[in-house]
Amino acid sequence: MKHPEACTQCGICVSVCPVEKVGGHALVTFLADPEASDYSAWLCTSCRRCEESCPEGVPIYALIMEQRRHEQPPPGYEAAIEAVLACGESLEVSQEELDQMREAWGLERVQLPAPGLVRKLLSRK
């Protein structure tokens, strides 16, 4: 993956990433350190905190999704992929639960995608 030019390697994305907080290394590890190789795009929780905190507006979530298109998913991820296709998120959560989590983190409300929207968008018809 090519490091995005707009990224200044400030590390803010790493500091807000829940995967990094528990010791994992998501794609934000690569953004903070382009020499890093011990990260996985598949560890992303899709919370988008990294993207919302980026002072340069780097489309981090889009980079994660692009990287996933080029990698084979790890074993056991099929269920998470099916959840994304069914409800638009890797972990099925209600709008109310999402609103409560984002409010607790001080983030704006976002609308969950309609059930089946992702599958429809990805269909080749």
Secondary structure, DSSP 8 states (H G I E B T S, - for coil): ----TT-----HHHHH-HHHHTT---HHHHHH-TT--S--GGG--S--HHHHH-TT---HHHHHHHHHHTS---TT-HHHHHHHHHHSSSS---HHHHHHHHHHTT--------TTHHHHHH---
